[in-house]
Amino acid sequence: MALTITVTGMSCEHCEQTVTEALEDVAGVTSVSVDREAQQATVEGDADPDALVAAVEDAGYEASA
């Protein structure tokens, strides 16, 4: 299953990497693609959407599923 999350607050490549790493640490995630220009992260796997949003917020960014 693919889920696209809106992520705001990313302004550079480092931000993309931080969000990617935060999402990769969530149980059930098999792959992550983050696009700061589109302000989106696409996550493959069977992770809980609330856990994904929480991981992004814990990394310091705003997110909604």
PDBQT receptor file of N, H, CA, C and O in Angstrom, charges set to zero:
ATOM      1  N   MET A   1       0.834  -1.173   0.000  1.00  0.00    +0.000 N 
ATOM      2  CA  MET A   1       0.000   0.000   0.000  1.00  0.00    +0.000 C 
ATOM      3  C   MET A   1       0.890   1.251   0.000  1.00  0.00    +0.000 C 
ATOM      4  O   MET A   1       1.888   1.320   0.718  1.00  0.00    +0.000 OA
ATOM      5  N   ALA A   2       0.512   2.219  -0.807  1.00  0.00    +0.000 N 
ATOM      6  H   ALA A   2      -0.298   2.163  -1.391  1.00  0.00    +0.000 HD
ATOM      7  CA  ALA A   2       1.243   3.484  -0.840  1.00  0.00    +0.000 C 
ATOM      8  C   ALA A   2       0.396   4.560  -0.167  1.00  0.00    +0.000 C 
ATOM      9  O   ALA A   2      -0.816   4.627  -0.367  1.00  0.00    +0.000 OA
ATOM     10  N   LEU A   3       1.035   5.378   0.613  1.00  0.00    +0.000 N 
ATOM     11  H   LEU A   3       2.020   5.323   0.776  1.00  0.00    +0.000 HD
ATOM     12  CA  LEU A   3       0.358   6.480   1.290  1.00  0.00    +0.000 C 
ATOM     13  C   LEU A   3       1.167   7.742   1.062  1.00  0.00    +0.000 C 
ATOM     14  O   LEU A   3       2.386   7.744   1.237  1.00  0.00    +0.000 OA
ATOM     15  N   THR A   4       0.500   8.811   0.674  1.00  0.00    +0.000 N 
ATOM     16  H   THR A   4      -0.490   8.810   0.532  1.00  0.00    +0.000 HD
ATOM     17  CA  THR A   4       1.169  10.096   0.500  1.00  0.00    +0.000 C 
ATOM     18  C   THR A   4       0.825  10.987   1.681  1.00  0.00    +0.000 C 
ATOM     19  O   THR A   4      -0.342  11.171   2.027  1.00  0.00    +0.000 OA
ATOM     20  N   ILE A   5       1.866  11.535   2.287  1.00  0.00    +0.000 N 
ATOM     21  H   ILE A   5       2.814  11.386   2.005  1.00  0.00    +0.000 HD
ATOM     22  CA  ILE A   5       1.730  12.419   3.447  1.00  0.00    +0.000 C 
ATOM     23  C   ILE A   5       2.165  13.815   3.035  1.00  0.00    +0.000 C 
ATOM     24  O   ILE A   5       3.175  13.977   2.351  1.00  0.00    +0.000 OA
ATOM     25  N   THR A   6       1.416  14.812   3.442  1.00  0.00    +0.000 N 
ATOM     26  H   THR A   6       0.594  14.680   3.998  1.00  0.00    +0.000 HD
ATOM     27  CA  THR A   6       1.822  16.194   3.228  1.00  0.00    +0.000 C 
ATOM     28  C   THR A   6       2.778  16.579   4.355  1.00  0.00    +0.000 C 
ATOM     29  O   THR A   6       2.468  16.409   5.535  1.00  0.00    +0.000 OA
ATOM     30  N   VAL A   7       3.946  17.102   3.972  1.00  0.00    +0.000 N 
ATOM     31  H   VAL A   7       4.197  17.241   3.014  1.00  0.00    +0.000 HD
ATOM     32  CA  VAL A   7       4.963  17.491   4.952  1.00  0.00    +0.000 C 
ATOM     33  C   VAL A   7       5.347  18.941   4.686  1.00  0.00    +0.000 C 
ATOM     34  O   VAL A   7       5.807  19.273   3.593  1.00  0.00    +0.000 OA
ATOM     35  N   THR A   8       5.160  19.801   5.677  1.00  0.00    +0.000 N 
ATOM     36  H   THR A   8       4.786  19.531   6.565  1.00  0.00    +0.000 HD
ATOM     37  CA  THR A   8       5.542  21.197   5.513  1.00  0.00    +0.000 C 
ATOM     38  C   THR A   8       6.707  21.534   6.437  1.00  0.00    +0.000 C 
ATOM     39  O   THR A   8       6.875  20.943   7.504  1.00  0.00    +0.000 OA
ATOM     40  N   GLY A   9       7.500  22.495   5.998  1.00  0.00    +0.000 N 
ATOM     41  H   GLY A   9       7.364  22.975   5.131  1.00  0.00    +0.000 HD
ATOM     42  CA  GLY A   9       8.635  22.942   6.795  1.00  0.00    +0.000 C 
ATOM     43  C   GLY A   9       9.979  22.497   6.252  1.00  0.00    +0.000 C 
ATOM     44  O   GLY A   9      11.017  22.878   6.795  1.00  0.00    +0.000 OA
ATOM     45  N   MET A  10       9.986  21.687   5.174  1.00  0.00    +0.000 N 
ATOM     46  H   MET A  10       9.144  21.377   4.733  1.00  0.00    +0.000 HD
ATOM     47  CA  MET A  10      11.253  21.254   4.586  1.00  0.00    +0.000 C 
ATOM     48  C   MET A  10      11.772  22.355   3.667  1.00  0.00    +0.000 C 
ATOM     49  O   MET A  10      11.030  22.877   2.835  1.00  0.00    +0.000 OA
ATOM     50  N   SER A  11      13.054  22.708   3.821  1.00  0.00    +0.000 N 
ATOM     51  H   SER A  11      13.657  22.284   4.497  1.00  0.00    +0.000 HD
ATOM     52  CA  SER A  11      13.606  23.780   2.997  1.00  0.00    +0.000 C 
ATOM     53  C   SER A  11      14.907  23.412   2.292  1.00  0.00    +0.000 C 
ATOM     54  O   SER A  11      15.439  24.207   1.517  1.00  0.00    +0.000 OA
ATOM     55  N   CYS A  12      15.424  22.205   2.556  1.00  0.00    +0.000 N 
ATOM     56  H   CYS A  12      14.992  21.559   3.186  1.00  0.00    +0.000 HD
ATOM     57  CA  CYS A  12      16.708  21.838   1.960  1.00  0.00    +0.000 C 
ATOM     58  C   CYS A  12      16.834  20.322   1.851  1.00  0.00    +0.000 C 
ATOM     59  O   CYS A  12      15.967  19.573   2.300  1.00  0.00    +0.000 OA
ATOM     60  N   GLU A  13      17.933  19.892   1.245  1.00  0.00    +0.000 N 
ATOM     61  H   GLU A  13      18.638  20.500   0.880  1.00  0.00    +0.000 HD
ATOM     62  CA  GLU A  13      18.181  18.456   1.084  1.00  0.00    +0.000 C 
ATOM     63  C   GLU A  13      18.317  17.761   2.438  1.00  0.00    +0.000 C 
ATOM     64  O   GLU A  13      17.889  16.618   2.598  1.00  0.00    +0.000 OA
ATOM     65  N   HIS A  14      18.899  18.436   3.392  1.00  0.00    +0.000 N 
ATOM     66  H   HIS A  14      19.247  19.365   3.262  1.00  0.00    +0.000 HD
ATOM     67  CA  HIS A  14      19.041  17.861   4.729  1.00  0.00    +0.000 C 
ATOM     68  C   HIS A  14      17.658  17.592   5.336  1.00  0.00    +0.000 C 
ATOM     69  O   HIS A  14      17.455  16.571   5.995  1.00  0.00    +0.000 OA
ATOM     70  N   CYS A  15      16.721  18.499   5.115  1.00  0.00    +0.000 N 
ATOM     71  H   CYS A  15      16.886  19.328   4.580  1.00  0.00    +0.000 HD
ATOM     72  CA  CYS A  15      15.356  18.303   5.605  1.00  0.00    +0.000 C 
ATOM     73  C   CYS A  15      14.748  17.046   4.994  1.00  0.00    +0.000 C 
ATOM     74  O   CYS A  15      14.135  16.243   5.698  1.00  0.00    +0.000 OA
ATOM     75  N   GLU A  16      14.917  16.876   3.689  1.00  0.00    +0.000 N 
ATOM     76  H   GLU A  16      15.415  17.528   3.117  1.00  0.00    +0.000 HD
ATOM     77  CA  GLU A  16      14.407  15.681   3.013  1.00  0.00    +0.000 C 
ATOM     78  C   GLU A  16      14.998  14.425   3.640  1.00  0.00    +0.000 C 
ATOM     79  O   GLU A  16      14.282  13.455   3.887  1.00  0.00    +0.000 OA
ATOM     80  N   GLN A  17      16.295  14.443   3.897  1.00  0.00    +0.000 N 
ATOM     81  H   GLN A  17      16.877  15.231   3.696  1.00  0.00    +0.000 HD
ATOM     82  CA  GLN A  17      16.967  13.276   4.475  1.00  0.00    +0.000 C 
ATOM     83  C   GLN A  17      16.458  12.990   5.887  1.00  0.00    +0.000 C 
ATOM     84  O   GLN A  17      16.264  11.832   6.256  1.00  0.00    +0.000 OA
ATOM     85  N   THR A  18      16.243  14.033   6.668  1.00  0.00    +0.000 N 
ATOM     86  H   THR A  18      16.400  14.974   6.368  1.00  0.00    +0.000 HD
ATOM     87  CA  THR A  18      15.740  13.867   8.033  1.00  0.00    +0.000 C 
ATOM     88  C   THR A  18      14.360  13.224   8.024  1.00  0.00    +0.000 C 
ATOM     89  O   THR A  18      14.096  12.309   8.805  1.00  0.00    +0.000 OA
ATOM     90  N   VAL A  19      13.480  13.694   7.148  1.00  0.00    +0.000 N 
ATOM     91  H   VAL A  19      13.694  14.437   6.514  1.00  0.00    +0.000 HD
ATOM     92  CA  VAL A  19      12.129  13.139   7.048  1.00  0.00    +0.000 C 
ATOM     93  C   VAL A  19      12.190  11.698   6.539  1.00  0.00    +0.000 C 
ATOM     94  O   VAL A  19      11.475  10.830   7.040  1.00  0.00    +0.000 OA
ATOM     95  N   THR A  20      13.037  11.447   5.554  1.00  0.00    +0.000 N 
ATOM     96  H   THR A  20      13.618  12.152   5.147  1.00  0.00    +0.000 HD
ATOM     97  CA  THR A  20      13.190  10.091   5.024  1.00  0.00    +0.000 C 
ATOM     98  C   THR A  20      13.608   9.131   6.127  1.00  0.00    +0.000 C 
ATOM     99  O   THR A  20      13.013   8.064   6.282  1.00  0.00    +0.000 OA
ATOM    100  N   GLU A  21      14.616   9.498   6.886  1.00  0.00    +0.000 N 
ATOM    101  H   GLU A  21      15.100  10.364   6.760  1.00  0.00    +0.000 HD
ATOM    102  CA  GLU A  21      15.112   8.633   7.956  1.00  0.00    +0.000 C 
ATOM    103  C   GLU A  21      14.054   8.414   9.029  1.00  0.00    +0.000 C 
ATOM    104  O   GLU A  21      13.912   7.304   9.543  1.00  0.00    +0.000 OA
ATOM    105  N   ALA A  22      13.314   9.460   9.369  1.00  0.00    +0.000 N 
ATOM    106  H   ALA A  22      13.430  10.362   8.952  1.00  0.00    +0.000 HD
ATOM    107  CA  ALA A  22      12.258   9.334  10.384  1.00  0.00    +0.000 C 
ATOM    108  C   ALA A  22      11.190   8.348   9.921  1.00  0.00    +0.000 C 
ATOM    109  O   ALA A  22      10.722   7.522  10.704  1.00  0.00    +0.000 OA
ATOM    110  N   LEU A  23      10.810   8.435   8.658  1.00  0.00    +0.000 N 
ATOM    111  H   LEU A  23      11.191   9.106   8.022  1.00  0.00    +0.000 HD
ATOM    112  CA  LEU A  23       9.784   7.541   8.132  1.00  0.00    +0.000 C 
ATOM    113  C   LEU A  23      10.294   6.109   7.992  1.00  0.00    +0.000 C 
ATOM    114  O   LEU A  23       9.552   5.158   8.240  1.00  0.00    +0.000 OA
ATOM    115  N   GLU A  24      11.550   5.953   7.599  1.00  0.00    +0.000 N 
ATOM    116  H   GLU A  24      12.152   6.725   7.398  1.00  0.00    +0.000 HD
ATOM    117  CA  GLU A  24      12.122   4.611   7.448  1.00  0.00    +0.000 C 
ATOM    118  C   GLU A  24      12.179   3.861   8.777  1.00  0.00    +0.000 C 
ATOM    119  O   GLU A  24      12.196   2.630   8.795  1.00  0.00    +0.000 OA
ATOM    120  N   ASP A  25      12.208   4.589   9.878  1.00  0.00    +0.000 N 
ATOM    121  H   ASP A  25      12.195   5.589   9.864  1.00  0.00    +0.000 HD
ATOM    122  CA  ASP A  25      12.277   3.965  11.198  1.00  0.00    +0.000 C 
ATOM    123  C   ASP A  25      10.931   3.444  11.695  1.00  0.00    +0.000 C 
ATOM    124  O   ASP A  25      10.879   2.740  12.703  1.00  0.00    +0.000 OA
ATOM    125  N   VAL A  26       9.838   3.781  11.000  1.00  0.00    +0.000 N 
ATOM    126  H   VAL A  26       9.880   4.354  10.181  1.00  0.00    +0.000 HD
ATOM    127  CA  VAL A  26       8.505   3.338  11.421  1.00  0.00    +0.000 C 
ATOM    128  C   VAL A  26       8.295   1.890  10.981  1.00  0.00    +0.000 C 
ATOM    129  O   VAL A  26       8.587   1.529   9.841  1.00  0.00    +0.000 OA
ATOM    130  N   ALA A  27       7.791   1.075  11.889  1.00  0.00    +0.000 N 
ATOM    131  H   ALA A  27       7.553   1.368  12.815  1.00  0.00    +0.000 HD
ATOM    132  CA  ALA A  27       7.532  -0.339  11.594  1.00  0.00    +0.000 C 
ATOM    133  C   ALA A  27       6.553  -0.469  10.433  1.00  0.00    +0.000 C 
ATOM    134  O   ALA A  27       5.529   0.211  10.386  1.00  0.00    +0.000 OA
ATOM    135  N   GLY A  28       6.887  -1.356   9.497  1.00  0.00    +0.000 N 
ATOM    136  H   GLY A  28       7.719  -1.909   9.535  1.00  0.00    +0.000 HD
ATOM    137  CA  GLY A  28       6.007  -1.618   8.362  1.00  0.00    +0.000 C 
ATOM    138  C   GLY A  28       6.352  -0.857   7.104  1.00  0.00    +0.000 C 
ATOM    139  O   GLY A  28       5.769  -1.116   6.051  1.00  0.00    +0.000 OA
ATOM    140  N   VAL A  29       7.291   0.084   7.184  1.00  0.00    +0.000 N 
ATOM    141  H   VAL A  29       7.765   0.295   8.039  1.00  0.00    +0.000 HD
ATOM    142  CA  VAL A  29       7.679   0.874   6.009  1.00  0.00    +0.000 C 
ATOM    143  C   VAL A  29       8.682   0.070   5.174  1.00  0.00    +0.000 C 
ATOM    144  O   VAL A  29       9.676  -0.437   5.695  1.00  0.00    +0.000 OA
ATOM    145  N   THR A  30       8.401  -0.038   3.867  1.00  0.00    +0.000 N 
ATOM    146  H   THR A  30       7.593   0.373   3.444  1.00  0.00    +0.000 HD
ATOM    147  CA  THR A  30       9.322  -0.759   2.989  1.00  0.00    +0.000 C 
ATOM    148  C   THR A  30      10.119   0.194   2.101  1.00  0.00    +0.000 C 
ATOM    149  O   THR A  30      11.245  -0.124   1.718  1.00  0.00    +0.000 OA
ATOM    150  N   SER A  31       9.549   1.367   1.764  1.00  0.00    +0.000 N 
ATOM    151  H   SER A  31       8.634   1.624   2.076  1.00  0.00    +0.000 HD
ATOM    152  CA  SER A  31      10.310   2.367   1.010  1.00  0.00    +0.000 C 
ATOM    153  C   SER A  31       9.695   3.742   1.226  1.00  0.00    +0.000 C 
ATOM    154  O   SER A  31       8.515   3.879   1.552  1.00  0.00    +0.000 OA
ATOM    155  N   VAL A  32      10.541   4.765   1.033  1.00  0.00    +0.000 N 
ATOM    156  H   VAL A  32      11.499   4.655   0.768  1.00  0.00    +0.000 HD
ATOM    157  CA  VAL A  32      10.132   6.148   1.249  1.00  0.00    +0.000 C 
ATOM    158  C   VAL A  32      10.684   7.011   0.127  1.00  0.00    +0.000 C 
ATOM    159  O   VAL A  32      11.832   6.848  -0.286  1.00  0.00    +0.000 OA
ATOM    160  N   SER A  33       9.861   7.931  -0.363  1.00  0.00    +0.000 N 
ATOM    161  H   SER A  33       8.928   8.063  -0.027  1.00  0.00    +0.000 HD
ATOM    162  CA  SER A  33      10.295   8.924  -1.334  1.00  0.00    +0.000 C 
ATOM    163  C   SER A  33       9.796  10.280  -0.849  1.00  0.00    +0.000 C 
ATOM    164  O   SER A  33       8.594  10.472  -0.663  1.00  0.00    +0.000 OA
ATOM    165  N   VAL A  34      10.718  11.219  -0.645  1.00  0.00    +0.000 N 
ATOM    166  H   VAL A  34      11.694  11.063  -0.797  1.00  0.00    +0.000 HD
ATOM    167  CA  VAL A  34      10.360  12.535  -0.120  1.00  0.00    +0.000 C 
ATOM    168  C   VAL A  34      10.687  13.595  -1.166  1.00  0.00    +0.000 C 
ATOM    169  O   VAL A  34      11.764  13.582  -1.762  1.00  0.00    +0.000 OA
ATOM    170  N   ASP A  35       9.747  14.514  -1.382  1.00  0.00    +0.000 N 
ATOM    171  H   ASP A  35       8.872  14.524  -0.897  1.00  0.00    +0.000 HD
ATOM    172  CA  ASP A  35       9.911  15.600  -2.345  1.00  0.00    +0.000 C 
ATOM    173  C   ASP A  35       9.587  16.920  -1.647  1.00  0.00    +0.000 C 
ATOM    174  O   ASP A  35       8.420  17.247  -1.432  1.00  0.00    +0.000 OA
ATOM    175  N   ARG A  36      10.633  17.675  -1.295  1.00  0.00    +0.000 N 
ATOM    176  H   ARG A  36      11.581  17.410  -1.470  1.00  0.00    +0.000 HD
ATOM    177  CA  ARG A  36      10.401  18.923  -0.550  1.00  0.00    +0.000 C 
ATOM    178  C   ARG A  36       9.678  19.957  -1.390  1.00  0.00    +0.000 C 
ATOM    179  O   ARG A  36       8.908  20.751  -0.851  1.00  0.00    +0.000 OA
ATOM    180  N   GLU A  37       9.905  19.970  -2.701  1.00  0.00    +0.000 N 
ATOM    181  H   GLU A  37      10.531  19.324  -3.140  1.00  0.00    +0.000 HD
ATOM    182  CA  GLU A  37       9.248  20.955  -3.575  1.00  0.00    +0.000 C 
ATOM    183  C   GLU A  37       7.740  20.730  -3.593  1.00  0.00    +0.000 C 
ATOM    184  O   GLU A  37       6.963  21.686  -3.584  1.00  0.00    +0.000 OA
ATOM    185  N   ALA A  38       7.332  19.471  -3.618  1.00  0.00    +0.000 N 
ATOM    186  H   ALA A  38       7.962  18.695  -3.625  1.00  0.00    +0.000 HD
ATOM    187  CA  ALA A  38       5.900  19.130  -3.613  1.00  0.00    +0.000 C 
ATOM    188  C   ALA A  38       5.343  19.073  -2.187  1.00  0.00    +0.000 C 
ATOM    189  O   ALA A  38       4.133  18.957  -1.990  1.00  0.00    +0.000 OA
ATOM    190  N   GLN A  39       6.226  19.155  -1.208  1.00  0.00    +0.000 N 
ATOM    191  H   GLN A  39       7.208  19.249  -1.367  1.00  0.00    +0.000 HD
ATOM    192  CA  GLN A  39       5.863  19.058   0.207  1.00  0.00    +0.000 C 
ATOM    193  C   GLN A  39       5.129  17.755   0.488  1.00  0.00    +0.000 C 
ATOM    194  O   GLN A  39       4.101  17.735   1.165  1.00  0.00    +0.000 OA
ATOM    195  N   GLN A  40       5.685  16.654  -0.051  1.00  0.00    +0.000 N 
ATOM    196  H   GLN A  40       6.520  16.670  -0.601  1.00  0.00    +0.000 HD
ATOM    197  CA  GLN A  40       5.053  15.352   0.121  1.00  0.00    +0.000 C 
ATOM    198  C   GLN A  40       6.078  14.266   0.397  1.00  0.00    +0.000 C 
ATOM    199  O   GLN A  40       7.243  14.354   0.010  1.00  0.00    +0.000 OA
ATOM    200  N   ALA A  41       5.595  13.241   1.081  1.00  0.00    +0.000 N 
ATOM    201  H   ALA A  41       4.649  13.169   1.395  1.00  0.00    +0.000 HD
ATOM    202  CA  ALA A  41       6.363  12.011   1.266  1.00  0.00    +0.000 C 
ATOM    203  C   ALA A  41       5.454  10.863   0.869  1.00  0.00    +0.000 C 
ATOM    204  O   ALA A  41       4.308  10.787   1.314  1.00  0.00    +0.000 OA
ATOM    205  N   THR A  42       5.962   9.976   0.037  1.00  0.00    +0.000 N 
ATOM    206  H   THR A  42       6.893  10.039  -0.325  1.00  0.00    +0.000 HD
ATOM    207  CA  THR A  42       5.208   8.788  -0.349  1.00  0.00    +0.000 C 
ATOM    208  C   THR A  42       5.856   7.591   0.330  1.00  0.00    +0.000 C 
ATOM    209  O   THR A  42       7.058   7.354   0.209  1.00  0.00    +0.000 OA
ATOM    210  N   VAL A  43       5.027   6.847   1.045  1.00  0.00    +0.000 N 
ATOM    211  H   VAL A  43       4.051   7.040   1.144  1.00  0.00    +0.000 HD
ATOM    212  CA  VAL A  43       5.516   5.732   1.845  1.00  0.00    +0.000 C 
ATOM    213  C   VAL A  43       4.863   4.444   1.352  1.00  0.00    +0.000 C 
ATOM    214  O   VAL A  43       3.643   4.373   1.203  1.00  0.00    +0.000 OA
ATOM    215  N   GLU A  44       5.688   3.428   1.102  1.00  0.00    +0.000 N 
ATOM    216  H   GLU A  44       6.679   3.486   1.223  1.00  0.00    +0.000 HD
ATOM    217  CA  GLU A  44       5.197   2.095   0.727  1.00  0.00    +0.000 C 
ATOM    218  C   GLU A  44       5.290   1.195   1.958  1.00  0.00    +0.000 C 
ATOM    219  O   GLU A  44       6.225   1.297   2.752  1.00  0.00    +0.000 OA
ATOM    220  N   GLY A  45       4.316   0.324   2.095  1.00  0.00    +0.000 N 
ATOM    221  H   GLY A  45       3.556   0.241   1.450  1.00  0.00    +0.000 HD
ATOM    222  CA  GLY A  45       4.320  -0.625   3.196  1.00  0.00    +0.000 C 
ATOM    223  C   GLY A  45       2.984  -0.641   3.897  1.00  0.00    +0.000 C 
ATOM    224  O   GLY A  45       1.992  -0.120   3.388  1.00  0.00    +0.000 OA
ATOM    225  N   ASP A  46       2.967  -1.243   5.069  1.00  0.00    +0.000 N 
ATOM    226  H   ASP A  46       3.773  -1.666   5.482  1.00  0.00    +0.000 HD
ATOM    227  CA  ASP A  46       1.708  -1.347   5.812  1.00  0.00    +0.000 C 
ATOM    228  C   ASP A  46       1.790  -0.635   7.169  1.00  0.00    +0.000 C 
ATOM    229  O   ASP A  46       1.176  -1.071   8.143  1.00  0.00    +0.000 OA
ATOM    230  N   ALA A  47       2.536   0.439   7.221  1.00  0.00    +0.000 N 
ATOM    231  H   ALA A  47       3.035   0.793   6.430  1.00  0.00    +0.000 HD
ATOM    232  CA  ALA A  47       2.680   1.209   8.464  1.00  0.00    +0.000 C 
ATOM    233  C   ALA A  47       1.391   1.954   8.793  1.00  0.00    +0.000 C 
ATOM    234  O   ALA A  47       0.614   2.307   7.906  1.00  0.00    +0.000 OA
ATOM    235  N   ASP A  48       1.187   2.181  10.067  1.00  0.00    +0.000 N 
ATOM    236  H   ASP A  48       1.818   1.894  10.787  1.00  0.00    +0.000 HD
ATOM    237  CA  ASP A  48       0.038   2.937  10.547  1.00  0.00    +0.000 C 
ATOM    238  C   ASP A  48       0.210   4.412  10.153  1.00  0.00    +0.000 C 
ATOM    239  O   ASP A  48       1.229   5.018  10.484  1.00  0.00    +0.000 OA
ATOM    240  N   PRO A  49      -0.769   4.995   9.455  1.00  0.00    +0.000 N 
ATOM    241  CA  PRO A  49      -0.657   6.403   9.041  1.00  0.00    +0.000 C 
ATOM    242  C   PRO A  49      -0.415   7.361  10.210  1.00  0.00    +0.000 C 
ATOM    243  O   PRO A  49       0.329   8.332  10.072  1.00  0.00    +0.000 OA
ATOM    244  N   ASP A  50      -1.038   7.093  11.354  1.00  0.00    +0.000 N 
ATOM    245  H   ASP A  50      -1.643   6.305  11.466  1.00  0.00    +0.000 HD
ATOM    246  CA  ASP A  50      -0.834   7.957  12.519  1.00  0.00    +0.000 C 
ATOM    247  C   ASP A  50       0.612   7.886  13.007  1.00  0.00    +0.000 C 
ATOM    248  O   ASP A  50       1.167   8.886  13.462  1.00  0.00    +0.000 OA
ATOM    249  N   ALA A  51       1.219   6.705  12.911  1.00  0.00    +0.000 N 
ATOM    250  H   ALA A  51       0.768   5.892  12.542  1.00  0.00    +0.000 HD
ATOM    251  CA  ALA A  51       2.619   6.551  13.317  1.00  0.00    +0.000 C 
ATOM    252  C   ALA A  51       3.537   7.311  12.364  1.00  0.00    +0.000 C 
ATOM    253  O   ALA A  51       4.545   7.877  12.787  1.00  0.00    +0.000 OA
ATOM    254  N   LEU A  52       3.188   7.324  11.075  1.00  0.00    +0.000 N 
ATOM    255  H   LEU A  52       2.369   6.864  10.731  1.00  0.00    +0.000 HD
ATOM    256  CA  LEU A  52       3.993   8.060  10.092  1.00  0.00    +0.000 C 
ATOM    257  C   LEU A  52       3.944   9.556  10.370  1.00  0.00    +0.000 C 
ATOM    258  O   LEU A  52       4.973  10.232  10.376  1.00  0.00    +0.000 OA
ATOM    259  N   VAL A  53       2.741  10.064  10.598  1.00  0.00    +0.000 N 
ATOM    260  H   VAL A  53       1.905   9.516  10.592  1.00  0.00    +0.000 HD
ATOM    261  CA  VAL A  53       2.588  11.493  10.903  1.00  0.00    +0.000 C 
ATOM    262  C   VAL A  53       3.347  11.838  12.184  1.00  0.00    +0.000 C 
ATOM    263  O   VAL A  53       4.033  12.858  12.244  1.00  0.00    +0.000 OA
ATOM    264  N   ALA A  54       3.227  10.999  13.197  1.00  0.00    +0.000 N 
ATOM    265  H   ALA A  54       2.670  10.170  13.148  1.00  0.00    +0.000 HD
ATOM    266  CA  ALA A  54       3.925  11.245  14.467  1.00  0.00    +0.000 C 
ATOM    267  C   ALA A  54       5.433  11.258  14.271  1.00  0.00    +0.000 C 
ATOM    268  O   ALA A  54       6.125  12.074  14.881  1.00  0.00    +0.000 OA
ATOM    269  N   ALA A  55       5.958  10.365  13.426  1.00  0.00    +0.000 N 
ATOM    270  H   ALA A  55       5.396   9.703  12.931  1.00  0.00    +0.000 HD
ATOM    271  CA  ALA A  55       7.399  10.312  13.192  1.00  0.00    +0.000 C 
ATOM    272  C   ALA A  55       7.897  11.592  12.534  1.00  0.00    +0.000 C 
ATOM    273  O   ALA A  55       8.953  12.111  12.898  1.00  0.00    +0.000 OA
ATOM    274  N   VAL A  56       7.139  12.103  11.564  1.00  0.00    +0.000 N 
ATOM    275  H   VAL A  56       6.282  11.682  11.268  1.00  0.00    +0.000 HD
ATOM    276  CA  VAL A  56       7.523  13.350  10.899  1.00  0.00    +0.000 C 
ATOM    277  C   VAL A  56       7.459  14.515  11.878  1.00  0.00    +0.000 C 
ATOM    278  O   VAL A  56       8.354  15.360  11.898  1.00  0.00    +0.000 OA
ATOM    279  N   GLU A  57       6.409  14.564  12.686  1.00  0.00    +0.000 N 
ATOM    280  H   GLU A  57       5.682  13.877  12.669  1.00  0.00    +0.000 HD
ATOM    281  CA  GLU A  57       6.277  15.641  13.661  1.00  0.00    +0.000 C 
ATOM    282  C   GLU A  57       7.381  15.571  14.720  1.00  0.00    +0.000 C 
ATOM    283  O   GLU A  57       7.894  16.602  15.156  1.00  0.00    +0.000 OA
ATOM    284  N   ASP A  58       7.741  14.363  15.128  1.00  0.00    +0.000 N 
ATOM    285  H   ASP A  58       7.324  13.525  14.774  1.00  0.00    +0.000 HD
ATOM    286  CA  ASP A  58       8.839  14.201  16.101  1.00  0.00    +0.000 C 
ATOM    287  C   ASP A  58      10.169  14.676  15.513  1.00  0.00    +0.000 C 
ATOM    288  O   ASP A  58      11.069  15.086  16.246  1.00  0.00    +0.000 OA
ATOM    289  N   ALA A  59      10.283  14.617  14.176  1.00  0.00    +0.000 N 
ATOM    290  H   ALA A  59       9.552  14.285  13.581  1.00  0.00    +0.000 HD
ATOM    291  CA  ALA A  59      11.507  15.076  13.508  1.00  0.00    +0.000 C 
ATOM    292  C   ALA A  59      11.519  16.599  13.346  1.00  0.00    +0.000 C 
ATOM    293  O   ALA A  59      12.517  17.169  12.906  1.00  0.00    +0.000 OA
ATOM    294  N   GLY A  60      10.405  17.259  13.703  1.00  0.00    +0.000 N 
ATOM    295  H   GLY A  60       9.594  16.796  14.061  1.00  0.00    +0.000 HD
ATOM    296  CA  GLY A  60      10.379  18.721  13.685  1.00  0.00    +0.000 C 
ATOM    297  C   GLY A  60       9.631  19.358  12.526  1.00  0.00    +0.000 C 
ATOM    298  O   GLY A  60       9.776  20.553  12.271  1.00  0.00    +0.000 OA
ATOM    299  N   TYR A  61       8.830  18.563  11.823  1.00  0.00    +0.000 N 
ATOM    300  H   TYR A  61       8.712  17.592  12.030  1.00  0.00    +0.000 HD
ATOM    301  CA  TYR A  61       8.084  19.084  10.671  1.00  0.00    +0.000 C 
ATOM    302  C   TYR A  61       6.591  18.876  10.883  1.00  0.00    +0.000 C 
ATOM    303  O   TYR A  61       6.191  18.063  11.716  1.00  0.00    +0.000 OA
ATOM    304  N   GLU A  62       5.777  19.592  10.148  1.00  0.00    +0.000 N 
ATOM    305  H   GLU A  62       6.102  20.252   9.471  1.00  0.00    +0.000 HD
ATOM    306  CA  GLU A  62       4.334  19.424  10.227  1.00  0.00    +0.000 C 
ATOM    307  C   GLU A  62       3.921  18.393   9.190  1.00  0.00    +0.000 C 
ATOM    308  O   GLU A  62       4.461  18.362   8.085  1.00  0.00    +0.000 OA
ATOM    309  N   ALA A  63       2.956  17.545   9.553  1.00  0.00    +0.000 N 
ATOM    310  H   ALA A  63       2.517  17.571  10.451  1.00  0.00    +0.000 HD
ATOM    311  CA  ALA A  63       2.538  16.488   8.623  1.00  0.00    +0.000 C 
ATOM    312  C   ALA A  63       1.058  16.202   8.773  1.00  0.00    +0.000 C 
ATOM    313  O   ALA A  63       0.467  16.393   9.835  1.00  0.00    +0.000 OA
ATOM    314  N   SER A  64       0.473  15.734   7.665  1.00  0.00    +0.000 N 
ATOM    315  H   SER A  64       0.953  15.578   6.802  1.00  0.00    +0.000 HD
ATOM    316  CA  SER A  64      -0.903  15.236   7.693  1.00  0.00    +0.000 C 
ATOM    317  C   SER A  64      -1.034  14.143   6.650  1.00  0.00    +0.000 C 
ATOM    318  O   SER A  64      -0.427  14.208   5.581  1.00  0.00    +0.000 OA
ATOM    319  N   ALA A  65      -1.836  13.138   6.975  1.00  0.00    +0.000 N 
ATOM    320  H   ALA A  65      -2.329  13.085   7.843  1.00  0.00    +0.000 HD
ATOM    321  CA  ALA A  65      -2.017  12.007   6.074  1.00  0.00    +0.000 C 
ATOM    322  C   ALA A  65      -3.291  12.181   5.257  1.00  0.00    +0.000 C 
ATOM    323  O   ALA A  65      -3.620  11.325   4.436  1.00  0.00    +0.000 OA
TER     324      ALA A  65
